[in-house]
């Protein structure tokens, strides 16, 4: 959740002159993408339609002069002619507006699709979605930023650019019209007479510039208030989603009271941000509402003396008033769009924060010591750790100087300190880059990682079972066989049912389904992270033995913390926290008189730890792993 400090930083960033440049760097490449010619064609069409939109008020301005002249002359022929003309103008306006809307929304959707794909592909790549949760900074709620803030970023940008271009054309058109209509105004100052050509243009420019300056000053606090409100809204949505995802645990523990209290605290954040935004809007609306009313009467009051004196006709007066209003409208773009600009900039800041965090992960610029663990494919079928140091995201060392080798076919159990063991597991998976050293993955590796709770995508049970492969990759007989082997044969009739399976299956059934996935994918290298902790001892024994029978040549590395798992592994690597804050590693091997069927007991584990390039072993079999704990 965003802090007040984060909000202050964003407020400062928002005043930076480089804001627009940063936005263009983020979203600008779309206009040079593979769709550039289609996009440029749509933009050209949009510009042409915008010009047509400006022509409509010009025609109405001319029509208005003729209408009021016809009324003043009491001419029915001219009056009926004006009715026909306004009908044609109306038809043209409707056609242009409808076509313009379709083209504009096509550009907005295309730009949003491109930027969404860019960020979501970076977010859902190389474990960035996981690593992001462990990085400091203002990049919380990435789902909301991708779904909502990108929408506001692209849609509002197109709206603002279009309206600005429209107002620029309107300004250029009606400056000329108002200049001609104003004529020359003769003023006398100190007995000296002088002529002021196009005086209504100068009045309009002065009037609108004063109004815009005052509006920007009055509405300045609205920018920060809007940003804080959007952050509070995102935090509230995220809290509701978390409660829905964990509804079973909340219900079992009767935690509804605590959840309601947490929701109330989150909503209080919305209330505070809402009140600050309301105060800013009230100040802005007080000004803009008065400005809108006064703008209607002001040009008539200014031009009326010339009509009363008989210099201009009634039609000329009304045409002048309308031209003044159009010119003022064009010059009032900052006033009319201040709130929209505030919302847009707040969304852009949130999107850029997420983009910068993801880019930092990609560029390794977020590492405390500018170093990162290198995970790469080796030239041999062996998993090797070379002088590996694992740290937390804040730089605190967890394991230091770890070197080891695991040959294909071995079964290794990793236990002891849960945090260090799980981080070692995540390093191999490429999810934990913090630290330094190298991990060489086996050249023939088809590595399958099985976490404590298998991921259950929303969809059919067939899709859940075959994940991450496509459903078409496995025929029904293979699915049925895998379910039968893991004790879930009763689910086969429901294989095409759609449900939220993590809520429909118990924790034990979810882990059994994870083993069924293994039978379908048949990996050569298998990493299990507490994958049987929800099973009873008999169920665990059957599944582990089934795994050894079905995948006899597979290499198995298991993170587990109970003794029953030792019988399925040749070696055990125990990470032990010591009283002085270091982590010690004890290696033990299980000797077998005769190798069991289907098990490759060859291979060896060497170099439990290298510290400063030398092996250091303790007489009791303990090897120091680091100078710091998590």
N, C-alpha and C positions, 0 to 999 in steps of 0.2 A: 504494500500500500504506500502511496506517495506521502511524503512528509512535507511539513511546512518549508523545510530547507529546500527540498526538491522543487516546490512551487516557486520559491524565491529565485532559484537558479533558472527556472524556465522563464520567469518574468524578465530576468536580465537577458537571457538568450533571445527572447522575443524582440527586445529592443535592438539587437545586433543588426548592423547594416547587411551582414552576410546571410540573413535569414532567407531571402528570396533565392540567393545563390545556392544555398544548401538544399532548398526545395527543388530547384531545377536539377541539381545533381542527383537527387533522389528519384524524381518522377519524369525528368526530361527525356531520358533515353527512349521512352516509348515512341517519341516522334521520329526516332531514327531506327526503330525496330523493323522486323520483317513485314509488318503491316503498314509501313510508312506511306506507301503510295495510296493505299485505300484511305488511311487517316487523313493525309493531305488533301485528297479529293473531297472528303467530307468537310474538312475545315474550309476549303475554298467555297463549297456550296453553302456552308453556314454563314460565311462572310457575305456572300451574295444575297442570301435571304435577310441578313441583318440590314443591309443597305435597303432592301425592299421594305423592311419594317420602318425605316426612317422616312421613306417616301410617303408612307401612309399619313403620318401626322402633318407632313407638308401639304398634302392634298386636302386634308381636313382644314388646315389653316386657310388655304385659298378658298375652299368651299364656304367656310364660316364668313369670310368677308362678303362673298357674293350673296349668301343667305340674308345677312343683316341689311345689306343694301337693298335686297328685294323687299324685305319687310318694311324698311324705311320708305321705299317708293310705293309700297302697297301694290306690287305687281304679282298677280296670280300666275302668269305664264312663267316668270322667272322662279317663282316659288315651287311650282310643280317640276320645273327643270332641275331644281336643287334636290328634290326628293329622288329623282332618278339617279342623279350623280352620287348621292350618299349611299344608295343601294349598291351601285357598282363598287364604290370604295369599300363598303362593308364586305362584299363578296371577296374582293382582292385581299383584304386584311385577314379574313378567316382562312383563306387558302395559304397565305404566306405564314401565318402563325402556326397552323397545323403542320405544315411541312417543316418549318423551322424547329418545332418541338421534337419531331421524329428524328431529324438529323442530329440535333444537340444531344438527345438521350442516347443515340447510337455511339457518339463520341465519348460520352460519359461512361457508358457501360464498357466500351473497349478499353479505355484508360484504366478503369477500376479493375477489370479482369487482368490486365497486364501487370499492374502494380501488386494486386493480390497474389498472383502467381509468383511474382518475384520474391515477395516477403515470405509467403508460406513455403515455397520451395527451399528457401534458405533456413527457415525455422524448422522445417521437418527434414533436415539433412544432417548426417554425421552426429546425431545426438544433440544438436543445438537446442531443441525444445526442452531437453532435460538439463543441459548445462546452464541454460539461461536462469533456471530457478536458483542456482547456486552463486550467481554473479551479483555483486552489489550494483545499485544504480536504479534509475527510473525506467523500468521496462516491464512492470507488472502487467498482468492481464493481457498477454499477447493475443489471445483469441479475440477479445473485444477490440483491440487495436486493428487487427486484420479485418474483422467483420464489419465494424462500425466506423472506425476512424478513417480507414482507407476510403470508404464510401463517401464520407463527408469531405475528405481531402480532394478527391477527384471531381465529384459532382459540384461542390461549391466553387472549386477553382474555375470550372467551365462557366458556371453561372456568373461569377464575378468578372471574368475576362470578357464574356459576351456583353454583360451590362455596361462595362467600362467602354468597350468599343462602340456600343450603341449610343452611349452618351457623348462620346467624342464626335461621332457622325452628327448627332443631333445638335451639338454645340456648333460645329462648322456650318451646318445648314441654316440654323435659325439666327446665328450672328449676322449673316448676310441679309436674311429677311428682315430682322429687326432693325438693322442699320438703315435699310431702304425706307422702312415704315416710319422710323423716327424722324427722318428729315433733319433739318438744321434748326437748332434751338438758339435763339438770340437772347443773350443775357447782357445786363448792364451792371457794371461794377465801377463805382467812382466816376460816373459820367462817361465811362468808356464802354461802348457796346462791342461784343465779340460773339462769334458764332461757334456753337458746339455741335459738330456733325455726329449723328448716331448716338445722341445722348442717352437713349434708353438702353443701349448696349452697355455703356459705362455704368449706368445705374444697376443693371442686372449683375454685372461682374462684381461690383462692390458689394451688393446685397448678398450674393451667393458666397463670396469669399469670406465675408464676416460670419455668415451662418455656419459654414463648414468649419472654420477655425473654432468657433464656440462649441460646435457639436463634438469635435475631436477632443477638446479640453474637458467637456462635461462627461463624455463617454470613455475616457481613458481608463478608469478603474474597471470598466466592464470586461476588458480583455483578460486580466488576471482572474476575475471572478468567474468568468465562463470556463477557463481552464480548470480551476479548482472544482467546479461543479461536475464537469465531465469526468474527472478523476474519481470523485466521490460516487458518481453514478456507476462507473465501471467496477469499483470496489464492492458496491452493493450487489450488482449482478453476479459478480464472482462468488460472493458469499452464499447467495441463493443456489448457484450451480453446485457448489461444494456440498451443501446440505442435501441436495437431491442425489448427488453421487454417493453419499454416505448415509442414506436414509435408514438402511437396515441397522447399522451400528448405532445411530442416534436413537432409534426406536428401542433396541435391545437394552440400552443403558438409560432409557428414559431421559434423554438429554434435551428434550424439547424446550424446557425452561431456559437452559443455557443458550440454546440456539436463538430463541426469541430475544434474549438479552443481547446477543451478539448482533442480530439483525437490527435491533433498536439503536445500538451504538453506531453501526454503519449508516443507518438512516439519519441519525443526528448529524453525521458528516454531510449528508445531502442537504439537510435543513439549513445548516450553517452556510454552505456554498450557495444554496438557493436564495437565502436572505441577502447575502452579499451581491448576488447577481440582480436580485429584485431592486435593491437600492440603486445600483448602477443603471438599470433599465428605467426606473422612475425618473431619475435625473435626465436621462436621454429623451424619454417620451414627453416629459414636460416641455422640453425645448422643441422637439420635432413636431409635436402636435400644434403648438403655437405657430411655429414656422409654416406649417402646411396651411393653416387657416389664413394667416396674414398674406401668404404668397398669392392667394386667390384674389384678394382685394387690392393689394399694393399696386400692381401694374395699371389697373383701371383708375385708381386715385391719381397716379402720376400722369397718365395720358388724358384724363378727363378734361382738364382746362383747355386743351387744344380742340377737343370736340365741342365744348361749350362755346368757345370763341368762333366756331365755324370753320376752323382750318382743316379738319378731317371729318369724314362721314362716320356714321354709327358702325358700319361694317369695317371701316379702317380702324376704329377704336377697338372693336372686339378682336380683330386680327392682331393688332399690336399687343393686346393683353395676352392672347394665347401664345404669341411668339415669345413674349417675355416669360411666361410660365414654362414653356418648353426649354428655353435657355436656362432658366433657374433650375429646372429639373436636371438638366445635363450637368450643371455646375454643382449640384447637390449630391452627386454620387457618393462622396464620403459620408455625408449625413445619413443617406438612405441605407447604406450598406455597412455601417459601423458594426452592428450586432453580428451580421453574417461574417464579416471579416474576423471578428473576435472568435467566433465558433470555428471558423476555418483554420485560423492560426493555432488554436488550441489542439485541434485534431492533427494538424501537420506536425506539431511538436511531439505528440505522442507517437505518431508513425515514425518520425525521424529518430526518436529515442530507441524504439525497437530495432530499427534498421542499423543504427550505430552499434547497439549491443551485439547483434548478430554478426556485423562486420568485424567487430572486435574479436569475436570467437574465431572467425575465419582467418583473421590476420594475426592472431595470437597477441594482439596488443594489450589485452586485459591481464596478461600474466604478471604477477607481482615482481618476478625476477626476470621477465622477458624470456623464460625458458618454458618448454612444454615437453610432455612425453611424446615420443615418436613411435607410432605403431605402423609397422610396414610388413610387407610380404617377404619371407625369406626364400632362399634357394633350396632349402632342404625341408623334409617333412617333420620338422621339430619346432616346438614352441620354446623360445629363448627370451630370458630377461637379462638385460645388460645394464648393470649399475643403475638400477631403477630406484628413483626417489619419488614417493607419492606424497603430495601435499594437499591441504585443503585449499579452497578457492581464495582464502585470505593469505596464503603462503605458509601457514603452519605445517611443519613436516609431520607426516604420519609414519611412513616407512622410508628408510634411507639406505642406499647402497645395496639393493637386493639384486643378486644375479643367480639365475637358475636355468635348467634345461629340462624339458619334458618331451620325451620321444613318443611318437605315435603308438597308440595301443595301451598306454599306461592309464592307470586309474589313481587319481590323487585327490585326497580329501584335505580341504583347507578349513581350519577351525580356529578357535581361540577368540581373540578380540573381534567382535562382530563388525565394528566400523572399518577396521583395517582390512579384514577379510573381504568384505563387500566391495571396498574401494579397489582392491586388487582385481577382483572380478570385473569391475566396471572399466578399469584401465585396459584390460584385454579387449573388452567390447568396444573400446574407443569412445566411451562416454565420459571418462575422467581424464582430461588432458593436463591437469595441474600437477606440476612436478618437473622431472627431467629424467633422462635415460631413454633406453630404446627397448621396444618389445618387437621381436621378430615372429610373425605368424607363420605357421607351416605352409609350405608351397601348395600342398594338396588340400588346404583347409576348406571344408564346407562346415563352418562353425555355426552351431545352433545354440543360442542362449535361451535358457528357460528360467525366467524369474520366479520369484516366490508365488506370485499370482499371475497366471497367464493372461495376456490381454484378450478381452472379449469384445470385438467390434460389434456394434449394433447391426443386426441383419439376420440372415438365416443361420441355423446351426451348421449347415454345410460350409458356409463362408467362414464361420468361427473355427471349424475343425481344420480347414485347409489353409488358414492364415499362416504366413503371408502370401502363399501362392494363390493363384486363381482357382475358383471352384471347379473349373473344367479340367484341371490337371489330374484329378483322381476320380475313378469310377466308383459307383455305389458299392461294389463288392469289396474294394479296398477300405472304404469308409466303414462299412459294417464290420470287417475283420478287425480294424484298429479299435473300434468301440468295444467289440466283444473282448479283445485281449486285455483291455484296461478296466473291464467291469462296467461299461456303460452301454451295453447292448440294448437296453430298454429305451435309449434315446433315438435309435435309428428311425422309428416311425415319425419322429419329429424333426428329421434332418432338414426339411424344407420350411419349417416354421420360422417366423420372424419374431424376435423378442429381444429384450435386454437381458442377455444370458447371464451376466454377472449377478443379476438379481434373482434369476430363476434357478441357478445352480448353487449348491453349497460350495464352501471353500474346498472340501475334499473332492467334489465332482469336478471343479475347475482344474485342480491339479491332475486328476486322472485324464481329463481332456487334453491337458498339456502333454502328457505321455503319449496319448493317441496321435497328436501332431508329430511327435518324434518318430513314431512307427511309419507314418506316411512319408516324411521327408528323409529319414534314414541318413542323418549326417555322419561324417567321419570324426568330427570333433564336437564334443558336447559339454556345455557348461551348465551346471545345475546350481541355482541359488536357492537354498532352503526349499526345494521343489516338492518335498514330501512332508513338510511340517504339519499339514492339516490332516494327514492320514493316520489311522491307527497302526500299531506296530505290524499287524498281520498284513494290512494293505500295503504298507511301505515295503515289507519284505517281498511280497509278490510282484510289485511293480519294479523294484530294483532288480530282482532275479530275471524278470521278463525282459528288462532292458539289456542285461548281460547276454541273455540267450538270443535276442533278436538282433542285437548289434555287437557281435563278438569282437570285431576289429576296431570298434570305435574307441577313441580316447575320451575319457570322462574326467572332468575336473568338477568337484562338488564343493560348494560352500555349505557347511552344515555344522551343527553344534550339539549333536547328541551321539553317544558312543555306538548306537546300533548301526550307524552308517559305516563304521570302520571295517566291518567284515566284507564290504563290497569294494574295498580299495586296497591297493598295494602299499601306499605310503600316506602318511598324514603330515601335513605342515601346520603347526600350531603357532599362532601369533599370540604372544603372552605379554600383557602390560606389566612392567616391573615397577617397584616402588619409587625409583628415581625418575620416572617419567619416560624411560626408554621402552621400546617394544622389542622383546626377545622372540626368536623363532626356534622352535624345537622340531626337528625332523625325526620321524620314526618310520620304520619299515616293517612290513609283515612278511615273515618268511613262510614259504609253503614247501612241504615235502614233495608234492607233485602238483604241477599246474592243472587247474580245473579246465574243463572243456569250454572253449570259446573265450578264454581269457589270455591275453598276451601279457605275461609277467616280465617280459624283457624291458630293457630301458633302465635309465638311471636318472637320479636327480643330483646334480652337483652344484657346488658353489652357492650354498644357501645365502651367503652374504659376502659382498666385497665392500670393504670400507677403505677408502683412499687407495683402491686398486689392489689390496692385499686381502687374502682370506684370513678371517680371524675366528677361530673355533674355541669354544670354552670346553673345559674338561667334562662338564656334566651334560654335554650335548646341546647346550643353549648357545645361540649365536645372536650377538647384539644386532638389532635392525635399525636403530635410529636414536637420535638424541632427544627427540620430541615426540610427544603423543598428540592425538587429535585435540 
